[in-house]
Amino acid sequence: MLDIFLKTVPFFCLIALGYGAAKSRFFSEEASASLTKFVFYFALSAMLFRFSANLRFDEIFEPRLAAAYLWGTAFTWGLGMAVAFLRGLDLSTASIEAQCAAIGNTGFLGVPMLALLLGQEAVGPIILILSIDLIVFSSLLTLMVTGAREGRMHLGILRKLLAGLLKNPMIVSIGLGLMVSASGLGVPETANSFLTTLGNAATPGALFAIGASLASKSAERVQIAVWLSFAKLILHPLFVGLGVYIFFPIDAYRAAVAVSAAALPVAGNVFILAQHYGIAPQRVSAAILISTAVSILTVSAVIATVTGWID
């Protein structure tokens, strides 16, 4: 585990650097927002497009992996909802807590970190997992919250949902990349060089942006945030592990990638959604802060465990 821990330390040091820069006001909130926008719309999108365009579809889509990850994530999501309902929360707030419990920072942290720690072969499974998070569970949250507020489901909600997916640069870049891959045309060398150069900014930029965003987070509603962090860092990888090793067994390498991705801390976009809908942003903020801080130990432990099972 020490070897894995030492490999993850630089990633979390970049997060800490961003946190310190923003907390000291050397990096303003406006600068942090601009950096996040650059990473989201340009650097990370270039990285995802290049990965998708240079991979075959069967290197990304593995039905049993998709089923196992869906099962584990849905089970965690449902457990988050159940605990929230037992505490007497309404459907909208319960949905936000479920999202905290089950959706990790796969885009900004998982793609760059796991690709380097587990090898380039991990990229295909990571893209599949990211797509499931964005398309299935972000859509589920939107449907739950909107349906609860309007009291019914209608076509207008589905139109808004589709429009939201089409405006997400990560979804668009993955989709366009897969279209290029399926066409068999490939990516010209000059374009690949450009995408590589731009995409290389995603790793340091994304990690710095994560840290900078954490500086504005507060640790209110700590008890609830601790539960949500526990669900995300421990229960989610446990349930996904049951999926990939027992219910829908797959090869040990892809199973290790899936469980490692499930061990990532709460995704920053959950806070964006909570803030957008005005639903419990403080507890989401605290869950992101706590889970990210603790994940330096738990992520290393999970990766060390599952990689030890690879033949």
Residue frames relative to the residue before (quaternion, step in Angstrom):
aa qw qx qy qz dx dy dz
M 1.0000 0.0000 0.0000 0.0000 0.00 0.00 0.00
L 0.5974 0.5898 -0.3682 0.3996 3.60 1.04 -0.75
D 0.6375 0.5368 -0.3283 0.4446 3.57 1.01 -0.84
I 0.6627 0.4859 -0.2956 0.4872 3.60 0.95 -0.91
F 0.6312 0.5464 -0.3288 0.4416 3.57 0.97 -0.88
L 0.6762 0.4909 -0.2949 0.4635 3.58 0.90 -0.91
K 0.6450 0.5101 -0.3214 0.4695 3.59 1.14 -0.58
T 0.6853 0.4688 -0.2902 0.4757 3.60 1.10 -0.62
V 0.5131 0.6832 -0.4091 0.3202 3.59 1.17 -0.54
P 0.6574 0.5140 -0.3490 0.4264 3.68 0.79 -0.83
F 0.6241 0.5402 -0.3427 0.4486 3.59 1.05 -0.74
F 0.7137 0.4324 -0.2588 0.4866 3.57 0.88 -0.91
C 0.5638 0.5660 -0.3901 0.4578 3.59 1.20 -0.38
L 0.6307 0.5163 -0.3291 0.4768 3.58 1.06 -0.72
I 0.6203 0.5203 -0.3339 0.4826 3.58 1.07 -0.73
A 0.6625 0.5051 -0.2983 0.4658 3.58 0.94 -0.91
L 0.6237 0.5385 -0.3369 0.4556 3.58 1.05 -0.75
G 0.6593 0.4960 -0.3035 0.4766 3.58 0.97 -0.85
Y 0.6262 0.5363 -0.3269 0.4619 3.55 1.04 -0.82
G 0.6839 0.4899 -0.2908 0.4557 3.58 0.86 -0.95
A 0.6500 0.5276 -0.3198 0.4437 3.57 0.97 -0.85
A 0.7028 0.4460 -0.2638 0.4875 3.58 1.00 -0.84
K 0.6496 0.5312 -0.3218 0.4385 3.58 0.99 -0.82
S 0.6971 0.4496 -0.2619 0.4933 3.58 1.08 -0.73
R 0.4412 -0.7118 0.4200 0.3498 3.57 1.37 -0.06
F 0.3687 0.6953 -0.5227 0.3276 3.61 1.20 0.37
F 0.7314 0.2438 -0.1446 0.6203 3.53 1.20 -0.71
S 0.3046 -0.7902 0.5030 0.1727 3.59 -0.39 1.19
E 0.6607 -0.4874 0.3794 0.4266 3.59 -1.28 0.23
E 0.6262 0.5353 -0.3326 0.4591 3.57 1.08 -0.75
A 0.6502 0.5040 -0.3127 0.4749 3.58 1.00 -0.82
S 0.6384 0.5226 -0.3232 0.4636 3.59 0.99 -0.81
A 0.6550 0.5087 -0.3092 0.4654 3.57 0.97 -0.86
S 0.6568 0.5103 -0.3075 0.4621 3.58 1.00 -0.82
L 0.6402 0.5116 -0.3245 0.4723 3.58 1.00 -0.80
T 0.6430 0.5198 -0.3218 0.4613 3.58 0.94 -0.87
K 0.6497 0.5143 -0.3146 0.4631 3.58 0.97 -0.84
F 0.6371 0.5242 -0.3275 0.4606 3.59 0.99 -0.83
V 0.6716 0.4880 -0.2990 0.4705 3.58 0.88 -0.95
F 0.6902 0.5126 -0.2812 0.4264 3.57 0.83 -1.05
Y 0.7926 0.3498 -0.1683 0.4702 3.57 0.76 -1.07
F 0.7896 0.3164 -0.1623 0.5002 3.59 1.06 -0.56
A 0.7852 0.3743 -0.2245 0.4393 3.61 0.29 -1.25
L 0.7162 0.4332 -0.2605 0.4812 3.59 0.75 -1.04
S 0.6315 0.5293 -0.3334 0.4581 3.57 1.03 -0.73
A 0.6344 0.5164 -0.3287 0.4720 3.59 1.03 -0.77
M 0.6438 0.5233 -0.3170 0.4595 3.57 0.98 -0.85
L 0.6920 0.4766 -0.2834 0.4622 3.59 0.85 -0.96
F 0.6334 0.5205 -0.3354 0.4641 3.60 1.00 -0.78
R 0.6692 0.4995 -0.3086 0.4555 3.59 0.88 -0.93
F 0.6445 0.5129 -0.3267 0.4634 3.57 0.92 -0.86
S 0.7014 0.4804 -0.2757 0.4486 3.59 0.80 -1.04
A 0.6837 0.5035 -0.2903 0.4413 3.58 0.93 -0.89
N 0.7386 0.4085 -0.2227 0.4878 3.58 1.13 -0.59
L 0.6375 0.4772 -0.3343 0.5042 3.57 1.29 0.23
R 0.4591 -0.6334 0.5316 0.3246 3.55 -1.19 0.49
F 0.6437 -0.5447 0.3716 0.3883 3.56 -1.18 0.59
D 0.6865 0.4870 -0.2962 0.4515 3.59 0.98 -0.83
E 0.5833 0.5496 -0.3789 0.4627 3.60 1.27 -0.17
I 0.6891 0.4357 -0.2611 0.5168 3.56 1.27 -0.41
F 0.7938 0.2962 -0.1536 0.5085 3.56 0.68 -1.09
E 0.0523 0.7551 -0.6470 0.0921 3.55 -0.67 1.21
P 0.4184 -0.7617 0.4251 0.2529 3.62 -0.25 1.24
R 0.6885 0.4766 -0.3012 0.4562 3.60 0.87 -0.86
L 0.6171 0.5211 -0.3443 0.4787 3.58 1.07 -0.66
A 0.6425 0.5182 -0.3181 0.4663 3.58 0.96 -0.88
A 0.6692 0.5006 -0.2991 0.4605 3.58 0.91 -0.91
A 0.6716 0.5039 -0.3001 0.4528 3.58 0.92 -0.91
Y 0.6790 0.4745 -0.2958 0.4757 3.57 0.92 -0.88
L 0.6238 0.5305 -0.3351 0.4660 3.58 1.02 -0.78
W 0.6549 0.5163 -0.3182 0.4509 3.59 0.91 -0.91
G 0.7069 0.4755 -0.2737 0.4464 3.58 0.76 -1.04
T 0.6810 0.4805 -0.2881 0.4716 3.56 0.98 -0.85
A 0.6437 0.5140 -0.3207 0.4675 3.59 1.00 -0.82
F 0.6372 0.5213 -0.3312 0.4610 3.59 1.01 -0.78
T 0.6593 0.4914 -0.3037 0.4813 3.59 0.96 -0.86
W 0.6285 0.5366 -0.3215 0.4622 3.56 1.00 -0.87
G 0.6769 0.4964 -0.2838 0.4635 3.55 0.91 -0.94
L 0.6354 0.5187 -0.3275 0.4690 3.57 1.03 -0.76
G 0.6274 0.5312 -0.3279 0.4655 3.57 1.02 -0.78
M 0.6435 0.5093 -0.3092 0.4805 3.56 1.03 -0.83
A 0.6662 0.5252 -0.3088 0.4301 3.58 0.87 -0.96
V 0.6590 0.4979 -0.3072 0.4727 3.59 0.91 -0.89
A 0.6442 0.5160 -0.3219 0.4639 3.58 0.99 -0.79
F 0.6596 0.5005 -0.3113 0.4664 3.60 0.95 -0.83
L 0.6273 0.5363 -0.3357 0.4540 3.59 1.05 -0.75
R 0.6799 0.4512 -0.2786 0.5065 3.58 1.20 -0.53
G 0.5726 -0.6489 0.3521 0.3564 3.58 1.28 0.20
L 0.4114 0.7214 -0.4723 0.2956 3.61 1.18 0.38
D 0.5213 -0.6236 0.4788 0.3319 3.56 -1.23 0.47
L 0.7276 -0.4603 0.2946 0.4147 3.57 -1.32 0.30
S 0.6615 0.5228 -0.3194 0.4326 3.61 0.88 -0.89
T 0.6940 0.4595 -0.2772 0.4799 3.59 0.85 -0.97
A 0.6253 0.5340 -0.3331 0.4613 3.58 1.04 -0.76
S 0.6422 0.5284 -0.3212 0.4530 3.59 1.03 -0.77
I 0.6368 0.5169 -0.3206 0.4738 3.58 1.03 -0.80
E 0.6616 0.4907 -0.3115 0.4737 3.60 0.92 -0.85
A 0.6284 0.5296 -0.3354 0.4605 3.59 1.03 -0.76
Q 0.6320 0.5309 -0.3230 0.4629 3.57 1.06 -0.77
C 0.6241 0.5284 -0.3268 0.4738 3.59 1.05 -0.76
A 0.6874 0.5147 -0.2786 0.4300 3.56 0.93 -0.93
A 0.8210 0.3210 -0.1115 0.4587 3.58 1.02 -0.77
I 0.7407 0.4058 -0.2339 0.4817 3.63 1.11 -0.42
G 0.1824 -0.8254 0.5317 0.0518 3.54 -0.60 1.21
N 0.6270 -0.5523 0.4119 0.3636 3.52 -1.36 0.20
T 0.0288 0.8564 -0.5127 0.0534 3.56 0.74 1.11
G 0.6645 0.5306 -0.3088 0.4260 3.59 0.98 -0.82
F 0.7946 0.3410 -0.1726 0.4718 3.57 0.52 -1.19
L 0.7805 0.3072 -0.1660 0.5185 3.62 1.01 -0.74
G 0.7034 0.5127 -0.2858 0.4009 3.58 0.81 -0.99
V 0.6619 0.5228 -0.3256 0.4272 3.59 0.82 -0.97
P 0.7450 0.3928 -0.2643 0.4699 3.66 0.62 -0.96
M 0.7067 0.4839 -0.2906 0.4265 3.60 0.84 -0.89
L 0.7208 0.4460 -0.2695 0.4570 3.59 0.75 -0.98
A 0.5994 0.5550 -0.3642 0.4473 3.59 1.11 -0.60
L 0.6945 0.4514 -0.2712 0.4903 3.58 1.05 -0.72
L 0.7028 0.4744 -0.2738 0.4540 3.59 0.95 -0.84
L 0.7954 0.3117 -0.1408 0.5003 3.58 0.95 -0.90
G 0.6017 -0.5781 0.3592 0.4180 3.58 1.26 -0.12
Q 0.6578 -0.5458 0.3580 0.3758 3.55 -1.24 0.50
E 0.5645 0.6026 -0.3914 0.4062 3.60 1.18 -0.44
A 0.5963 0.5837 -0.3580 0.4190 3.58 1.24 -0.35
V 0.5073 0.6959 -0.4097 0.3009 3.57 1.21 -0.46
G 0.6482 0.5381 -0.3254 0.4294 3.60 0.87 -0.92
P 0.6948 0.4516 -0.2872 0.4803 3.63 0.75 -0.95
I 0.6336 0.5312 -0.3429 0.4459 3.61 0.99 -0.75
I 0.6442 0.5119 -0.3231 0.4676 3.58 0.97 -0.83
L 0.6281 0.5250 -0.3334 0.4676 3.60 1.00 -0.78
I 0.6708 0.4987 -0.2931 0.4642 3.59 0.89 -0.95
L 0.6442 0.5171 -0.3153 0.4671 3.58 0.96 -0.87
S 0.6493 0.5227 -0.3128 0.4554 3.58 0.97 -0.86
I 0.6412 0.5139 -0.3227 0.4697 3.59 0.99 -0.82
D 0.6381 0.5302 -0.3262 0.4530 3.59 0.94 -0.88
L 0.7324 0.4526 -0.2406 0.4481 3.55 0.81 -1.07
I 0.7495 0.4185 -0.2260 0.4604 3.56 0.81 -1.00
V 0.7542 0.3973 -0.2238 0.4725 3.59 0.78 -0.99
F 0.8161 0.3315 -0.1760 0.4394 3.57 0.46 -1.19
S 0.6097 0.5049 -0.3704 0.4860 3.62 1.07 -0.50
S 0.6322 0.5176 -0.3212 0.4788 3.57 1.09 -0.73
L 0.6316 0.5371 -0.3250 0.4550 3.58 1.01 -0.85
L 0.6454 0.5170 -0.3165 0.4648 3.59 0.97 -0.87
T 0.6597 0.5119 -0.3067 0.4568 3.57 0.91 -0.94
L 0.6577 0.5066 -0.3098 0.4636 3.58 0.95 -0.86
M 0.6522 0.5237 -0.3122 0.4505 3.59 0.94 -0.88
V 0.7105 0.4630 -0.2671 0.4576 3.55 0.77 -1.07
T 0.6897 0.4754 -0.2854 0.4656 3.59 0.84 -0.97
G 0.6560 0.5129 -0.3097 0.4589 3.56 0.96 -0.86
A 0.6499 0.5170 -0.3146 0.4598 3.57 1.01 -0.82
R 0.6865 0.4873 -0.2888 0.4560 3.58 0.96 -0.82
E 0.7513 0.3798 -0.2123 0.4963 3.56 0.98 -0.85
G 0.4645 -0.7260 0.4086 0.3003 3.57 1.28 -0.15
R 0.7926 0.1113 -0.0784 0.5944 3.60 1.26 0.03
M 0.4263 -0.6600 0.5494 0.2843 3.53 -1.32 0.29
H 0.0762 0.7891 -0.6075 0.0500 3.58 -1.06 0.72
L 0.7088 -0.4834 0.3046 0.4137 3.57 -1.27 0.31
G 0.5745 0.6034 -0.3800 0.4018 3.58 1.11 -0.59
I 0.6295 0.5285 -0.3319 0.4628 3.58 1.05 -0.76
L 0.6645 0.5032 -0.3062 0.4599 3.57 0.95 -0.88
R 0.6260 0.5299 -0.3383 0.4615 3.61 1.05 -0.72
K 0.6526 0.5015 -0.3084 0.4771 3.58 0.98 -0.85
L 0.6296 0.5466 -0.3198 0.4501 3.53 1.06 -0.82
L 0.6708 0.4912 -0.2877 0.4754 3.56 0.90 -0.94
A 0.6478 0.5171 -0.3180 0.4602 3.57 0.97 -0.85
G 0.6372 0.5340 -0.3209 0.4538 3.57 1.04 -0.78
L 0.6491 0.5117 -0.3138 0.4674 3.58 0.99 -0.83
L 0.6870 0.4907 -0.2808 0.4565 3.57 0.96 -0.88
K 0.6656 0.4800 -0.3042 0.4837 3.60 1.23 -0.35
N 0.5621 0.5948 -0.3904 0.4217 3.59 1.28 -0.16
P 0.3812 -0.7683 0.4585 0.2326 3.63 -0.40 1.15
M 0.6051 0.5500 -0.3749 0.4369 3.61 1.10 -0.52
I 0.6501 0.4967 -0.3084 0.4854 3.58 0.99 -0.84
V 0.6698 0.5078 -0.2997 0.4513 3.57 0.90 -0.95
S 0.6808 0.4933 -0.3025 0.4491 3.60 0.87 -0.91
I 0.6420 0.5010 -0.3254 0.4806 3.59 1.01 -0.76
G 0.6630 0.5184 -0.3014 0.4482 3.59 0.92 -0.92
L 0.6743 0.4777 -0.2953 0.4795 3.59 0.90 -0.91
G 0.6350 0.5351 -0.3304 0.4486 3.56 1.00 -0.77
L 0.6612 0.4993 -0.3034 0.4706 3.57 0.98 -0.84
M 0.6156 0.5381 -0.3433 0.4622 3.59 1.10 -0.66
V 0.6465 0.5007 -0.3141 0.4824 3.58 1.00 -0.82
S 0.6459 0.5226 -0.3172 0.4572 3.56 0.97 -0.87
A 0.6817 0.4966 -0.2859 0.4548 3.59 0.92 -0.95
S 0.6257 0.5622 -0.3380 0.4222 3.58 1.11 -0.66
G 0.3785 -0.7469 0.4670 0.2841 3.56 1.19 -0.53
L 0.4882 0.6866 -0.4210 0.3362 3.59 1.26 0.00
G 0.3112 -0.7656 0.5036 0.2519 3.54 1.10 -0.68
V 0.4774 -0.6477 0.5145 0.2964 3.54 -1.33 0.16
P 0.4782 -0.6772 0.4702 0.3027 3.63 -0.74 0.97
E 0.6317 -0.5807 0.3583 0.3679 3.56 -1.08 0.73
T 0.6501 0.5178 -0.3223 0.4532 3.58 0.96 -0.83
A 0.6572 0.4976 -0.3036 0.4778 3.59 0.98 -0.86
N 0.6378 0.5278 -0.3252 0.4571 3.57 1.00 -0.82
S 0.6394 0.5252 -0.3178 0.4630 3.56 1.03 -0.82
F 0.6437 0.5180 -0.3109 0.4697 3.57 1.01 -0.85
L 0.6808 0.4909 -0.2841 0.4635 3.57 0.89 -0.97
T 0.6306 0.5311 -0.3314 0.4587 3.58 1.05 -0.74
T 0.6620 0.5112 -0.3015 0.4578 3.56 0.92 -0.94
L 0.6837 0.4656 -0.2777 0.4885 3.57 0.91 -0.94
G 0.6756 0.5124 -0.2898 0.4439 3.58 0.93 -0.88
N 0.5886 0.5882 -0.3667 0.4160 3.58 1.13 -0.57
A 0.6135 0.5463 -0.3479 0.4518 3.58 1.22 -0.40
A 0.5273 0.6728 -0.4002 0.3303 3.58 1.23 -0.37
T 0.6680 0.5294 -0.3235 0.4110 3.58 0.88 -0.91
P 0.7396 0.3692 -0.2640 0.4969 3.66 0.57 -0.97
G 0.6459 0.5392 -0.3289 0.4288 3.58 0.99 -0.78
A 0.6739 0.4977 -0.2960 0.4589 3.57 0.92 -0.93
L 0.6800 0.4896 -0.2983 0.4571 3.59 0.88 -0.90
F 0.6333 0.5116 -0.3234 0.4823 3.58 1.01 -0.80
A 0.6616 0.5133 -0.3013 0.4561 3.59 0.98 -0.88
I 0.5989 0.5457 -0.3619 0.4610 3.60 1.07 -0.69
G 0.6796 0.4943 -0.2894 0.4583 3.57 0.86 -0.98
A 0.6567 0.5143 -0.3139 0.4535 3.55 0.94 -0.89
S 0.6569 0.5030 -0.3152 0.4649 3.58 1.02 -0.76
L 0.6224 0.5534 -0.3442 0.4334 3.60 1.08 -0.67
A 0.5801 0.6130 -0.3719 0.3865 3.60 1.13 -0.60
S 0.7062 0.4350 -0.2621 0.4933 3.57 1.15 -0.54
K 0.5488 0.6131 -0.3914 0.4120 3.58 1.30 -0.04
S 0.2266 -0.7615 0.5928 0.1319 3.56 -1.16 0.65
A 0.4156 -0.7180 0.5083 0.2312 3.57 -1.19 0.56
E 0.2171 0.7695 -0.5627 0.2102 3.57 0.77 1.06
R 0.7984 0.2170 -0.2042 0.5233 3.58 -1.27 0.48
V 0.0456 0.8714 -0.4868 0.0413 3.56 1.00 0.95
Q 0.6380 0.5514 -0.3449 0.4123 3.61 0.90 -0.86
I 0.6737 0.4712 -0.2897 0.4901 3.56 0.95 -0.90
A 0.6460 0.5322 -0.3174 0.4457 3.57 0.98 -0.86
V 0.6221 0.5310 -0.3384 0.4654 3.59 1.06 -0.70
W 0.6400 0.5117 -0.3220 0.4742 3.60 0.97 -0.83
L 0.6785 0.4860 -0.2970 0.4639 3.61 0.86 -0.93
S 0.6365 0.5155 -0.3237 0.4737 3.59 1.05 -0.75
F 0.6292 0.5248 -0.3248 0.4724 3.59 1.02 -0.79
A 0.6487 0.5156 -0.3158 0.4621 3.57 0.93 -0.89
K 0.7035 0.4760 -0.2743 0.4509 3.58 0.90 -0.93
L 0.7643 0.4112 -0.2086 0.4508 3.58 0.78 -1.04
I 0.7799 0.3192 -0.1593 0.5143 3.60 1.08 -0.66
L 0.7482 0.4178 -0.2442 0.4539 3.59 0.65 -1.09
H 0.6436 0.5350 -0.3416 0.4276 3.61 0.90 -0.83
P 0.6959 0.4291 -0.3062 0.4878 3.67 0.75 -0.83
L 0.5957 0.5642 -0.3656 0.4395 3.60 1.11 -0.59
F 0.7078 0.4513 -0.2645 0.4748 3.59 0.84 -0.98
V 0.6295 0.4990 -0.3409 0.4884 3.60 1.02 -0.70
G 0.6114 0.5519 -0.3374 0.4558 3.57 1.09 -0.71
L 0.6260 0.5165 -0.3307 0.4817 3.59 1.01 -0.78
G 0.6491 0.5339 -0.3106 0.4441 3.55 1.04 -0.81
V 0.7673 0.3980 -0.2165 0.4539 3.59 0.73 -1.06
Y 0.7388 0.4095 -0.2375 0.4797 3.60 1.12 -0.52
I 0.7959 0.3033 -0.1376 0.5056 3.60 1.07 -0.66
F 0.7902 0.3543 -0.1951 0.4605 3.60 0.53 -1.15
F 0.7882 0.0662 -0.0219 0.6115 3.61 1.03 -0.82
P 0.0720 -0.8671 0.4893 0.0598 3.60 0.71 1.03
I 0.0437 -0.7748 0.6305 -0.0155 3.53 -1.00 0.97
D 0.7099 -0.4304 0.3071 0.4653 3.58 -1.27 0.05
A 0.6523 -0.5864 0.3315 0.3476 3.54 -1.12 0.80
Y 0.6384 0.5406 -0.3457 0.4250 3.60 1.01 -0.72
R 0.6960 0.4511 -0.2822 0.4822 3.59 0.78 -0.97
A 0.6024 0.5477 -0.3565 0.4583 3.57 1.08 -0.66
A 0.6474 0.5204 -0.3145 0.4595 3.58 0.99 -0.84
V 0.6377 0.5205 -0.3268 0.4644 3.59 1.01 -0.80
A 0.6677 0.5167 -0.3034 0.4418 3.59 0.89 -0.95
V 0.6849 0.4724 -0.2900 0.4729 3.59 0.86 -0.93
S 0.6320 0.5285 -0.3280 0.4623 3.60 1.03 -0.78
A 0.6497 0.5044 -0.3134 0.4746 3.58 0.99 -0.82
A 0.6546 0.5187 -0.3098 0.4544 3.59 1.03 -0.79
A 0.6532 0.5383 -0.3077 0.4347 3.60 1.20 -0.50
L 0.4777 0.6914 -0.4314 0.3281 3.59 1.26 -0.11
P 0.5800 -0.6112 0.4072 0.3524 3.62 -1.12 0.59
V 0.7354 -0.4266 0.3011 0.4319 3.57 -1.34 0.27
A 0.4867 -0.6967 0.4572 0.2620 3.56 -0.90 0.97
G 0.5348 -0.6448 0.4533 0.3045 3.54 -1.07 0.79
N 0.6335 0.5543 -0.3547 0.4070 3.59 1.05 -0.63
V 0.5174 0.6056 -0.4339 0.4210 3.61 1.23 -0.21
F 0.6398 0.5130 -0.3254 0.4708 3.58 1.03 -0.76
I 0.6206 0.5410 -0.3411 0.4538 3.57 1.03 -0.80
L 0.6693 0.4851 -0.2939 0.4800 3.58 0.96 -0.87
A 0.6450 0.5199 -0.3231 0.4575 3.59 0.97 -0.86
Q 0.6646 0.4918 -0.2966 0.4780 3.56 0.99 -0.85
H 0.6389 0.5397 -0.3227 0.4431 3.58 1.00 -0.85
Y 0.7511 0.3706 -0.2036 0.5070 3.59 0.94 -0.89
G 0.4022 -0.7291 0.4655 0.3001 3.60 1.25 -0.23
I 0.5040 0.6444 -0.4131 0.4002 3.57 1.09 0.76
A 0.8601 -0.2129 0.1113 0.4500 3.58 -0.58 1.23
P 0.1276 0.8248 -0.5453 0.0777 3.65 0.80 0.83
Q 0.6131 0.5737 -0.3652 0.4021 3.62 1.07 -0.63
R 0.6970 0.4532 -0.2958 0.4704 3.60 0.86 -0.86
V 0.6085 0.5287 -0.3534 0.4747 3.59 1.12 -0.61
S 0.6250 0.5455 -0.3168 0.4599 3.55 1.01 -0.90
A 0.6812 0.4830 -0.2842 0.4711 3.58 0.88 -0.94
A 0.6429 0.5254 -0.3255 0.4524 3.59 0.99 -0.79
I 0.6389 0.5092 -0.3245 0.4767 3.59 1.02 -0.77
L 0.6628 0.5178 -0.3012 0.4493 3.57 0.90 -0.95
I 0.7144 0.4541 -0.2611 0.4640 3.59 0.78 -1.04
S 0.6860 0.4900 -0.3014 0.4454 3.59 0.83 -0.93
T 0.6412 0.5147 -0.3307 0.4632 3.59 1.02 -0.72
A 0.6572 0.5106 -0.3112 0.4588 3.60 0.95 -0.85
V 0.7127 0.4525 -0.2586 0.4696 3.59 0.89 -0.92
S 0.6033 0.6228 -0.3522 0.3522 3.58 1.09 -0.70
I 0.5099 0.6351 -0.4380 0.3806 3.60 1.15 -0.33
L 0.7061 0.4044 -0.2476 0.5260 3.59 1.17 -0.59
T 0.7149 0.4733 -0.2806 0.4315 3.59 0.78 -1.00
V 0.6353 0.5230 -0.3419 0.4538 3.60 0.97 -0.78
S 0.6436 0.5189 -0.3193 0.4633 3.57 0.95 -0.88
A 0.6617 0.5128 -0.3067 0.4529 3.59 0.94 -0.90
V 0.6661 0.4973 -0.3049 0.4648 3.59 0.93 -0.89
I 0.6692 0.4932 -0.3093 0.4618 3.61 0.84 -0.94
A 0.6467 0.5161 -0.3207 0.4610 3.60 0.95 -0.85
T 0.6595 0.5140 -0.3091 0.4532 3.60 0.99 -0.82
V 0.7503 0.4155 -0.2481 0.4503 3.59 0.66 -1.06
T 0.6410 0.5045 -0.3449 0.4644 3.61 1.03 -0.60
G 0.5914 0.5699 -0.3557 0.4460 3.57 1.21 -0.46
W 0.6643 0.4971 -0.3029 0.4688 3.59 1.22 -0.36
I 0.5323 0.6141 -0.4200 0.4038 3.58 1.28 -0.08
D 0.4687 -0.6897 0.4699 0.2896 3.59 -0.80 0.99
